[in-house]
Amino acid sequence: MTIAAVTESGGLLGALPLFALFLAGAVLFRWIRKSKSMTEPKLDKLERELDLIRNQILLVTTDDVPGIRIAKTLGYIEALSPIEAASDCEYHLAEKDALLRLAKKARDIGANAVVGIRKTNAHYDQARSQWRVSRVTYYGTAVIREN
């Protein structure tokens, strides 16, 4: 009878790591779903704002636009998103936020276009965590184009 009790408790202890792994997976899955449900409305709002500002300012990745003459170059501008993205949804949110900030900066200095737009990413490990965090920056040249 003593041998049976030892064997039964060994089976229970053997299942404990499996249970802990399952619990960690469930927590991670729930965190990802919650993060996604919180960022999607923000992403939709940023998309609407970007659509509005694109009616006011031209945003292109090329250095010049065929058929459009650049009347004045205002200079280099950049915009860094303050969002520290640890998931795909947060990364898309950071991208849209940085692009919107770039367009607003250009508009605020009198530009009606930004040419040569580029994106850079900074990745770093968050302190005391296993998560890799990304920051997004857009930069380009603010110009005034002739209509």
N, C-alpha and C positions, 0 to 999 in steps of 0.2 A: 504494500500500500504506500510505502514511502517513495518508492520508485515512480509510481504513477503520479503522485503529487508533484514531484520534481519535473517530470516530463510535461505535465500540463502547464505549469508556470513557465517553462522554457518556450512553449508554443505561443503563449501570450506575450512574452517578452520579444519573441521573434517577429510578431505582427506589429509591434510598437513602431519600429522605423518606417514600415509601410504606411501605417496610419498617419504618422507625422508628415511623410512625403505627400500623401493625399490631401491632408489639411493645408499644407503650404501651397499646393497647386490650386486648391479651391480659393484660398485667400488671394493669390495672384490673379486668377481669372476674374474674381469679383472686382479687384482694384482696377484692372484693365477696362472692364465694362463700365465702371463708374467714371473713370477718367474720360472714356470716349463719350459717354452721355453728357458730361459737363463741357467738353470742348466743342462738340458739334454745333450747339446754338451759337457759340462765340465765332466759330468758323463761318457759319452762315451770315452772321452780322458783318464780319470783315469782308466777305465776298460782295455783299451789297454795297458797302462803303467803297470798295475798290472799283466796282462797276460805275458808281457815281463819279469818282475822281478821274476815271479813264475818259470820261466825256470832256474833262477840262484839260487833261495833260496826256501827251503821247509818251508811252513807255516802250522803248525798243532795245534790243540787245546789240543791234548793229551800230557802227559809229556814224553812219549817215543813212538817210532814208531817201530812196529814189523818188524824184518828183517834188521833194521838199527842200527848200533852201534854208540853211541855218543863218539867221541874221546876226546873232550874238551868242557867244559862249559865256555863261555865267560862272562855270567852274565845277570842280569835283564836289560831289556830295555823297554822303553815306548815311545809312540808317541801320542801327542794331536793334533787334527785337529784345525786349527784356525777358521774354519767355524762355525759361530753361526747359527744353523739351527732353523728356525721358521716354516718350512713346511716339509712335507714328502719328497719331492724331495731334499730339502737342507739337510735333515737328511741322506739320502742315499749318497749324495755327501760327507758329513762329514765322514761317515763310511769308504767309499772307500779311501778318502784322508788320514785318520788316519792309515789305514792298509798299504797303500803304503809308508807312512813315516816310519812306523815300519820296513817294509822290507828293505827300503833304509838304515836306521840306522844300522840294523843288517849286511847288506852287507858291509857297510863302516868300520865296526870294524873287518871284516874278517870272519863273520859267513856264513855258507851255509844252516842254518836252524834256525827256531825259534819254540820252543816247548812251550806247555802250554799257548797258546795265549788266552787272555781274553779281553772282552770289558766292559768298564764302561761308563756311561752317567752322565753328570752333567746337571741338569735342573735348570733354574732360571728365574725369571720374569725380563724382560728387564725394565730398569728404565723408569718411567713415561709412561708405556705402559701396555696394557692388554695381550701382547704376551708372551708366554712361549718360552724360547730359550734353545736349547740343545747343548752341546759340547760332542764330542766323543773322548775317549782315548782307545787305544789298548796297551796291555803290554804282555810280555812273557819273555822267557829265550833264549838268543842267544847262539847257540852251533855250533861246528864244527862236522859234521857227517862224518863217513867213507863211501866212495862210494862203 
